[in-house]
Amino acid sequence: MNIIIIGATSGIGRALAKELASSGSLVGVTGRRLELLESLQQEISSPCYTSQFDVSNVEQSVSAFNELVSAMGTVDAVVINAGFGSIDEKLPLSQEMQTVSVNVAGFTTIANLAYKYFQEQGSGHIIGISSVAAVRGGPFMSYNASKAYVSSYLEGLACRKECRSGAITVTDVRPGFVDTPMAQGEGVFWVASPEKAAKQIYAAIRKKKRIVYITKRWRLIAAIIKLLPFCLYKRIIS
Ligand SMILES: NC(=O)c1ccc[n+]([C@@H]2O[C@H](COP(=O)([O-])OP(=O)(O)OC[C@H]3O[C@@H](n4cnc5c(N)ncnc54)[C@H](OP(=O)(O)O)[C@@H]3O)[C@@H](O)[C@H]2O)c1
């Protein structure tokens, strides 16, 4: 399988790139930090394509994505993993806007490009990394709202003709806590290693799952969170 991972310089994306490469996939990896892309390329012994770009820059993303696809020859799947989140209680506007730029605008750019490419090709698989946070609002509002956008977008995409017919597959990955710089703050629990998360994401890709929780037990938490009345939910979440 030829697969692009958007946001593979660290954390879940990096572990997933290694997992896929070790299973025989040809990977194309992206991110802003060039030195981390280069070190990843060296850690992966098989051929590996790299592309440095910022997903919040639409023009740059369009040309870099198209160049990466051409370099790889053909692409079977795209994982949209790049994400940003802040738990600064002061809610700096710059960080709120960065969350929206990366998780909403950047996600939309790549999802649109991947969908059009797969439409033309007649097959493909789009995997979006959302979060358990997608299921309800949270006190760091832009992050939960951005992930709700990702999951809703993916559901809409899965309703389109090519997806209903099975030509294009759409997978919504919803991690709980994974041990990366993004899982900050107190109160984190059931923290999975990036390697464990990567193995479960790879299994979900192979099985062409529509929605998958990482790790699986987070499905239960998501179901409970959805059902809680707001008066209880607001006490637990804060
Ligand atoms: N860790 C968790 O507990 C957790 C839970 C639920 C969901 N998630 C989601 O999982 C995904 C991966 O997060 P992670 O935990 O592995 O965190 P991470 O280690 O911080 O990885 C984030 C990745 O996104 C890339 N990225 C961020 N901003 C970007 C930009 N503007 N342009 C291009 N790439 C950008 C980063 O690359 P550069 O910095 O090199 O650009 C990096 O490779 C995110 O979507 C996150 O929301 C994580």
The ligand as an ORCA input file, in Angstrom:
! r2SCAN-3c Opt
* xyz 0 1
  N      -2.077     12.584     22.100
  C      -3.347     12.462     22.411
  O      -3.699     12.176     23.567
  C      -4.409     12.644     21.338
  C      -5.734     12.338     21.675
  C      -6.731     12.486     20.715
  C      -6.418     12.916     19.434
  N      -5.119     13.225     19.139
  C      -4.839     13.702     17.774
  O      -3.811     12.929     17.201
  C      -3.124     13.710     16.216
  C      -1.632     13.581     16.440
  O      -1.281     14.183     17.652
  P      -0.090     13.690     18.592
  O      -0.675     13.419     19.911
  O       0.702     12.640     17.933
  O       0.732     15.068     18.755
  P       2.119     15.579     18.198
  O       3.221     14.659     18.579
  O       2.202     16.989     18.627
  O       1.967     15.488     16.591
  C       1.310     16.461     15.850
  C       1.748     16.314     14.405
  O       1.015     17.276     13.649
  C       1.933     18.032     12.864
  N       1.462     19.407     12.718
  C       1.004     20.245     13.675
  N       0.755     21.446     13.154
  C       1.047     21.367     11.830
  C       1.019     22.291     10.762
  N       0.604     23.558     10.937
  N       1.392     21.867      9.540
  C       1.821     20.610      9.339
  N       1.872     19.671     10.303
  C       1.508     20.076     11.539
  C       3.230     18.019     13.654
  O       4.328     18.234     12.763
  P       5.227     19.574     12.775
  O       5.158     20.176     14.138
  O       6.595     19.093     12.398
  O       4.622     20.434     11.730
  C       3.225     16.605     14.212
  O       3.802     15.719     13.291
  C      -3.658     15.132     16.348
  O      -4.622     15.372     15.342
  C      -4.329     15.119     17.706
  O      -5.360     16.080     17.805
  C      -4.113     13.100     20.050
*
